[in-house]
Amino acid sequence: MSLLVLSAALFAAVTPTRAEVYISTQRVADRLAFESRIEAGEAERPASHESTSEQAERKAETADVPETQPLTPPPSNFDNALRPLRIFHVGHGRLGYDRGHLPGAVYLDVHDFYVDRDGLKNQLPDPDDLVELLSAHGVGPGMDLLLYGDAAGIFPARVYVALSMIGLDEHAYILDGQLKRWAKERRKIDTDTTGIDAPRRVVVPAHPRRAPDMSRLSHSRVVRSLDANQAAEAKLLTPFHLDNRPFAKVVIDARSPRQFAGNASIKGIDARGHLPDATNLAWTDLIADAQDPVLAEDAAERIAQLLPVPNARVLAHDETGNQASVLFAVLRHFGVDAYFDERGIVGYVRDGGTLVKPE
């Protein structure tokens, strides 16, 4: 039985887990200081009594919250340091990492998270390949993962999407502001790669049949087959997540307004325009500035304005999946039931989809 079939059969009813994604520089600095104390034998890691998902479920069950509540990040265990922390500097070349990185960070090449499939570029590796790749970089299910980059944040968001594809996103985080904000605040930056450039390999189960405790591997948030004839309704049924919950469904295009309006060419294919009934929220509007890429103060408000109901299911979408990575991560940060369209407009058009064209 294939991974996809087995996942659909056994884990179709898995409840999605949610936790904040973007962590401030101060909180990361505090966590690094605590990890240093643990390493020095001056502190012990707290015992874990309740998972992040259990906290979120308990909070939802006990809270009397109106439907018009503002979007707020769900709780996480990042500050509690219940699990070992692994930090990744995500880049597209080692130069930025070698110039300076967070203490203890390991270099992770974002090119490893792009493959060509079915004639389409910028696709994610298959789940088994992702597990193998991440295992080779020391990633396991029993740790917290902190991602960051030295630019505006697309690359760490791309890796976060990949982690969500195999169920390792519940304890994955992104440094808010990236290395730019960290350096701006004159926090400690290392240039030494001795002893941290070769991560220790861990064993990560690659198949639910061999590892029933890794059931979240079956719950992917990556959409690989958006039906061209049903895109307007955004029926987000992926091979990993089969259900028919009656939630409102929304498609948000993360490209610039110019691209959304259809005034920009895409990869040599006639893909000007946007999906029917899609709305636009440029990923650049979710960060304060490219030189200081912390989350914009009005990011939650911008997102909330596009949701017809609080429990709307949202598809983060663009031309080939780059810009939508940031939108997906920010949506997840604010607790939105978000999914990521891997194939993008290029794949949608190539498969016969019809776009709303500029007049």
N, C-alpha and C positions, 0 to 999 in steps of 0.2 A: 504494500500500500504506500502511495506517495506521501510526502510530507504535507502537501496541500490537502489531500483527501482525508488523511488521518486527523489533521488539525480541524477541518470542518466538522468531522464526525464527532470528535471527542470534546472540542472546546468552543463550540459555536456560541455558547451562552456565557462566555467569560465576561465579567464586568470590567470595563475599562478603568484603569487606575489613573489618578491625576495628582500632580504635585507641582509646586512652583518650579520654574526652570531657571530663571535668571537670578543670580545671587550677587549681591553688592560686593564691592572690593573690600569693605570693612569686614563683612561677615567672612569672606574668604581668608582675609588676613588673620582673623581670630581663630578660624579653623586650623590654619597652618601652624599657628602658635601652639594650639592644643595638641596637634599631631606631633609636633616637636617634643612636647613634654612627655607624650606617651613613648616616643622613641627613646627618650633619655631615661625612662623609668620613673619619671616624676608624677605620672598620672596613669590612670587605667581607663580603658574604654568602657563606657556605660553598657549595662545589659539592655538588650532590646526586649521590650515587653509588648509593643504594639506597632504594627507596620504602618507605613504612610497611608496606604489604602484603607486600613481599618480606622485610622484616625479620621480620614475624610468621610467615611461612611457613618461613623458615630456622630460626627459634627452635623452631617446632613440630616440624620434621624432626629436629633434633639433640637435643632435650630428652627425657630419660627421666622422664616425669612420671606418677605414679600417678593413677588415675581419681578418687581422693578429694581431689585438690588443692583448696585454697581458691580462690575466684574472685579473680583479680587483673587489674588493667587491662593490656591489651596495650600494647606499646610504641608510641610516636608520635615524630614529628620536631619537636614543638612547640619544645622547648628548643634544637634545632639551628638554628632560624631559616633554614631552607633556602629558604623562600618568603616573599614580602612578606606583611605582616600587615594585615588589615582588621578593625576593631573595630566592633561594632554594639550600641548601646543599644536594646534591644527594649522598647517600651512601648505603652500604649493611649491615649496623649496626650502632648503635648510637655512638659507641666509638669515631670515628673520629670527629663527630659533637660535642660531649661533650668535647673533648680535645680543640676544638677551631674552630670558624666559622666566616664568615664575619658578621659585625654588622647588626643586624636585620634579619639574615637568618633563615629560617625555615627548619627543617629536612624533607627530602622526601626519603622514602625507595624505592630503585630501584627494590626490589623484587616485588613491586606492579605492575610493568610494564612487568612482565614475566608471561605468563600463558601457560598451556598445552592445545593444541587443535588438534583434529584429530590424536592423537598419536604423535604429534610433540611438543618438548619443546621449550622454549624461544620465544613463539609467543606473539604478543601484545594483550592487552585486546580489546574486541569489542568496537566500537566507543561510544555507549551509556554508557558502563561501564567506559570508559576513562573520559567522561564528568562528570559522577558522582564522580569518584575518584578525579579529579582535582578540582571540585567544593568544595568537602569536605576539600581541602587544600587551599581554598581561591583564586583559580584561576578563573578569569573572562575575558571576551573579551575586557574590557576597561582598561587594564593595560599592562605594560612592565614586562617581566619575565626574570630574570637572573639566569642561572643555572651554577653550578660548583660542583666539587668533590675534594676529597683529594688524588686522584691517578692520572692516566695518561689521563683520560677524557672520557672513554667509557660510564660510567654511566650517566653523564649529556647529552651526545650525544644520549643515548637511550631515555631519556625523550624528547629530542628535536624531535626525530623521532615520538614519540607518539603525540606530539603537532601538528606535520605536518599532522598526520593522521586525525585530526579533525579541521584543519584549523586555529589553534592558533599559528602558527609558525612565522607569519609575524612580530610580536613584541616579539619574544623569542630570547634570546641571551645566549652565553656561555662565561664564563670568560676565556680569553686566558691565558694559563699557570696554570689554576686551583688554588687551595689553595696553592700548592707548590710554585708557583711564588709569590703569594701574601705574603706568610710568608717570603720568601727569601728576599723580598724588605722591610721587617720589617714594614708592614702596620698593621693597627689596627685589632686585632683578639679578639673576644668576647668568653667567656666561660659561660656567664649567659644565661640561657634559660627561665628565668621568663618573662611571658607575650608574648613570641614570639613562644612558642612551640605548641600553640593551635590556628591555623589560623582561622580567621573568615570565616564562610561559605558564599558563594555567590551563587546566582542563575544563572546557566549557561544553556541556552536552549539546550535541548538534541535532538531536532528534527526540521528540517527546516520547517515542516508544522506549527509548533507552533511559529516559530521565523524566518520569512523571511529575517531579517537583518543578520542572521547568515549563509548566503548562503555558506560561505567558509567551513562550516562543510562538504559540499558535495565534496570538492576537496581534495582527499587524495593523498598522494605521497607514499603510501605503497602498494606494489604489493603482492597480496595474491594468485594469480593463474597464475604463469608463465607456459605457455603451453610447456610441455616437448618436443613436436615435433617442436616447433618454437623458441626454446631458442637461437639458433644461430643468428636469426634475431632480437631477443630481442623485440618482439612485446609487448610493455608495456601498455597493455590495462587493466586497473583495473576497478572494478565495479563503482568506483567513478569518473573516468576520461576517458570518451569514446570519442576518436577522432582519426583521421587518418592523422594527420599533416605529411607531407613528410620530416621529419627530419632524419638525420643519427642517428642510434641507437647503443649504445656502452654498453657492459657489462664489468665492472671493478671489479675484485676480490680483496678484501681487506686483504686477508690472507698473510702469509709469503711466500716468494718464494719457500720454502721447501714444504709447504702445497699445494701451487698452482701446483707444479710439480707432486704432487701425492705421496710424500714420507712420508705422515703422515696419520694415521688412524683416523676416525671420528666416535665417538659415537657408536662404535660397528657395524657400517654398512659399506658395501663395497662401500665407496664413495671416493676412491682415485682418484685424477685427478681434472679436472675443466670443466666448461661449454664450448661447442664448440665456437670458435672465441672469447672467453673471453680474456682479457688482465689483467695484474697483477700490482697492486700498493698497497703495504703493508701499512696498516694504521699507522704503526710505522714510516714510512718514511715521514709522514705528520707532525710529531711533532719533535721538536729539540732533545729532550731527555726525557726518562721516569721520570727523577728526576727534569726536568725543561720543562714541556710539553707545551711550547708555540708553535704556528705554525712554522713549518720549513720555513726558508727563501726562499727555492726553491719549496715550496708546489705548488704554482700556476704554475710554470714552468713544474713541473712533471705532473700535470693534463693536461695542455695545450698540451703536447706532445702526449697524448693519444686520443685527440679529432680530428676527421677528419675534422670537420667544427665547427665554434664557437657555433652554435645553436644545437649541438648534444644533443640528449636525452640520459641520462646515467643511467644505473641500478647499484646501489651500492649493492654488493653481497658478501657473504662468506658462511661458512658452516651452521650457525644457526642464524645469524643476529646480533652478538655482535660487531665484528670488523668493519662490514659494517656501523654501526651507526656513527662512527667517519668519515669514508669516505663520507657518505651522508651529514653530517653537514658541512664538509670542502668544498665539491662540491657546496653546497648551498651558503656558505660564498662567494665563488668566482663567484656567479651568474650562475652556471651551472644548466640546466634543469634536475635535478636529481630525481631519484626514488629509493625506498628502497625495496629490496627483502626480505620479512619477512620469507618465508619458507626455504630459503637457499638451499645448496646442499643436505642436508639430506632429505628435503621434495621433492626436484627435483628428486633424485634417487629413493626414495620410490614410487613416482608416475610414474616411468618407464622411466625417463630421462637417456640419455646416456652421459657419461663423456669422455673426452680425457684422456686416461690412460697413465701412465709413460711407456716408452719402456723398 
